[in-house]
């Protein structure tokens, strides 16, 4: 019982208080604008869990954030800053679209092949930034950001030139044999866009942990990230490890893009701007402390707030600008552990003194 209390005090209390503080700041922002925060938060929760359809769509919104959060966190854990997850996500979409549209194969070959190709597209796009760092010393932050735009325009060119529907700004629909929705779950959630990517995202959370902390390769990846010079002295191939780390990171990002095509939309549009999941993944990874479970929880929080924010706009008339203030406030306090711990310090000290007196 004492152990449980200790865990609650240290591990659960801080994030719970962080979320509450964020909601309070958001409520103040809504009050200052003349809106009812209680109605707004009620509308938010109803949007997230108010019906089977909204619950399914919330899970759908969370799924790509798990993939992109894992991609960013994996790179961070190995000492790299993969800011190009957005581009890798887009390349994953493109790879899956090519296979899904061009080929017509049995479902047990077509779907897995599209997933693998899309993931490899994302991995190779990330590995390009890793190669530039390893071989030429190019900072991965700069190269990966630039590759985001290259990926967007390359994807648009491929779709418009080879895959597009005549007269439309999107690709032809992928064949049914490649579409990865879960039919029984779609029916159960009133036609919410549920797909196998959610299950694979949870598997990737486990794989993230196994790769980094239960394999020799994972030890090398972390060692190179902590101290490249010491790793080189120990006989590790630092350059190869950098490329490998970026490739694995890109695989996670590519998988996120794959299921946006194969599980949600069934095609790829010619995009004026990137989807944004890769940049959101940076926030998710930081919220989760670059740990697999933390990324999962961060994606749930970020995805739930993002999808539920629509309820605040429609149910309470709160404009999108104030909705963003609410989301940003929650994320700020969750990320700012030091501020929250400072606020809680007097309370925690009093509790500690009472326990000493009781002992």
N, C-alpha and C positions, 0 to 999 in steps of 0.2 A: 504493500500500500504506500509506503514511504517512497519507494522507487517511482511508482506511478505519479505521485505528487511532484517529485523532482522533475520528471520528464515533462509534466504539464507546465510547471513553472518556467522551464527553460526552453522547451521546444515548441509548445503550442501557444503559450500565452502571448509571446511577442507577435507572431503573425495574426492572431485573432485581434489583438489590440490594434495592430497596424491597419487591418481592414476596417475596423470600427472608426478609427481616426480619419481614414480616407473618406468614409461615408459621411462623417460629421462635417468635414471640410466641404464635401460636395453638397451637403444639405445647406450649408451657409451660402454657398454660391447660388443655389436655386432660390433661397429666400431673398437674397439681394436682387434677384431678377424678377421677383414677384410670382414664383412658382411654388407649388405645394410639394415639399420633399417626400412626405409620407406617401402621397398618391404616386409620386414618381417611382419610389423604391418598390411600392406594391406592384406597380405596372412592370417594373424590371423583373421581379421574381415570377410574376404570372407569365411573362414572356418566356422565361427560361424553363419553368417546370409546370406551367399552367395546363398543358395538354400533352398527349403522347406525341403529336406532331412537333410542338415546340421543343420537347425534350430531345427528340430525334435530331432536329435541326441544330440544337445546341451542341450535341455530340459531334455532328458533322462539322460545325465551326471550330471545335476544339481539335479535331484530328490533324489538320495540316500544321497547326501550331506545335503539336508534339513533335512532328518530324523536323520542322525547321528549328525548334528549340534544341532538340538533340544534336542537330548539325552544328549549330553555333557552340553548344556546350562541349561537344567532342573536340572541336578545334581549340577552344580555350583551355581545356584540360591538358592538351599537348603543346601548350605554349604558342599557339597560333591564333590570329584574329581573322576569322573567316567572315568578312563583311559581304561576301559575294553569294550568300545563301539565296538571295532573291533570284539571281541569274541562274543558279543551279536548279532552283525550283522550276523556273521557266523551261530550262533544257530538259528536265524530267518530263514536263508536260509534252514537249515537242517529241521526244523519243517515243513516248507512249502513243501519241497521236499518229505518228508515222506507221508504227506497227499495227495499231488498231484500225487505220483506214486502208492501208495498202494491202495487207494480207487478209485472207479469209481462211482461217484454220479451225480445227476442232477446238472447243472451249477449253479443254484441259491442256492444250498447247498454246492457244492464242493469248489467253489472259496472262499466264505466267511469263510468256515471252515478252509481252508488252511491258510488264512490270520490270523485268530484268533489264530490258533495253533502256527504259526510262531512267532507272536507277543508275545504270552505267553512264548514260549521257550526263547526268548530274555529277557523278563521281569524276568523270574525265574533265568536265569543265572546271571543277575545283582543283583537280590535279594539275591543270595548266598553271594556275596561280602558284601551286606548290613547287612546280618545276622552275618557274621563273625565280622564285625565292632561293631554291636550292642551287640552281646552276648559275644564276646571274646576280643574285643578291637583291632582287627587286622586292621591296616591302609588300607583303601579301595584302595589307590593307588597301594600298593604292591599286594594285593590279586587280584585286577581286571586285573593288567598286567599279572600276572601268569595265570589267567583264560583265557586270550586271547589264549595262546598256548594250553591250555587244550581243549578249544573249537575247535581249528583248527584240532587237532589230533583226537578228538572224532568225529567230523563231517566226517573226512576222513575215519575213521573206520566204521561208520554207512553206508556211501555211498558204500565203497568197499565191505563190508560184506553182505549187505542186499538189496541194491538198484541199484547196478551197471549193466551196459550193459556188456554182456559177451565179454571179450577181450578188453574192453575200460576203460579208466580212467575217467569215468563219470557215473552219474546215468542214469537210463532209463528216457525218456522224461515224463514230467507230462502230465496227461490226458488233452485233449482239454477243457474239462469242467472246469478245474481249471486254465487255462491260462487266464490272465487278460489284454490282449492287447485290444486297442480300434481300431477296424478294420477300421472304416471310417476315423479315424485320421491317421492311418498307410498309407492308400491309399492317403490321402491328402498330406502327407509329403514324398511321394515316397518311402514307405516301411521303414521309420525310426521306431525305436522300441518304439513306444508310448504306454503307458499303464495307467491303472486307478490309479496307485500309485502316479502319479503327482497330481491328484485331491485330493487324500487322504493326501498327504504331505501338501497341502495348508490348508486343514481342520485341520490338526494337528497343524499348526501355530496358528490358531484361538483357538484351544483347549488348547494349551500351555498357552496362555494368560488367558483364562477363568479359568482354573484349579488353576493357581497360584495367580491370582489377583481378582477373582470374586467368590471364594468359601471359606468356612470355613476350609476345608482340606488344601487348598492352603496357607491360612494364617498360619496354624500350621506348614506346611512344611517350609515356609520362616522363621518363628519364631525360629524353632529348628536350622535352618541353621545359623541364625544371632547370637543366644546365647542359646546354649543347657541348660545351668544352669538356666537361667531365664525362659525358656519354661518349664523345669521340675518343677520349683517353682510355675508356673502358672497352674500346673495340667496336662500338656500334657505328653503323653506317648512317650518319646524321642526315645527309641529303636524301637518301632513299626513304628514311623514316618521315621526313617532312612531307614528301610527295604522298606517301602512304596515308598519313594522317589526313591530309586534305582530301584525298580520294574517298576515304571512309566517311568523312564529314559530308562530302558532296553526295554520297549514296543516300544518306538520310534525307537530305534536301530534295534530291531527285524523286525519291519515293513519295514525298508530299505532293509534288507536282503531278506524278503519275495518277494518283487517285482523284485529283481534281478533274482530270479528264475521264478516267475509266470508271469513277464511282459517282461523280456529281453531275457534270455537264454533258458528257458524251461527245464533246467536240472541243476544239480550241479556237478561240476568237483571235482576230488580228487586234492586238492590244495597243491602245494609245499610251498606257502606262503599265508598269508591273503590278501584279496582284497585291503586293505588300506583305505577304506572309513571311518572306525572308527577313524583312526589317522587324516585324513583330516578333520573330523568333529570337532576335537579339534581346529584346525586353524579357521574353519568357525565360531564356537561359540565365539572365542576370537575376531575375526573380527567384529562380530555382537554385541559385548558388552553383550552377554548372554541375548538378548531380542529376542522375536519371529520374529519381522520384521527385526531386524538386522541380524538374522540367515538367513532369506530368501534372503536378499540382499547379504550377505557374500557368500552364496551358489551359487548365480547367478554369482558373480564375480569369485569365485574360479573355479566353474564348467566351465564357459565360457573360462577362461584362459587355463584350463587344456585341454579342447577339442580343442580349437582354436590353441593351441601350435603345434598340428600336421600340421597345415597349414604353420607355420613358418618353420618347418623342410622340408616339401615337396615343398613348393612354393618358399622359399628363401634359402634353403640349410643350414639353421642354425642348428648346432648340438644340440642334446638334452641337453647337459650340459649348453650351453648358454641360451637355452629356459628356463631351470630351474632357471637360474640367473634372467631372466626377470620376471618370475612369483614370485620368492622370493622377488625381489625388490618392486614389486607392493604391495604384502602382507605386507612387512615390513613397508612401509610408511603408508598404511591404518591402520595398528595396532598401529603404533607409533604416536598417536594423539598429544602427547606432543611436539615432534620434529617439526611437521608440524605447530602447533599453534605458536611455538617459531619463526619459519621462517616467519609466517604471521603477527606476533605481530606488527612490525613497520607499515605495510600496514594498519592493522586494527586501530592502534592508530591515524594515519593520517586521516582516514575516520571519526573517532569519533570526532577529533578536528574540522574538517570541518563542521560536523553537529552542534557542539556547537556554532561555529562562525555564522553559518547561523541562528541559533535560537536566 
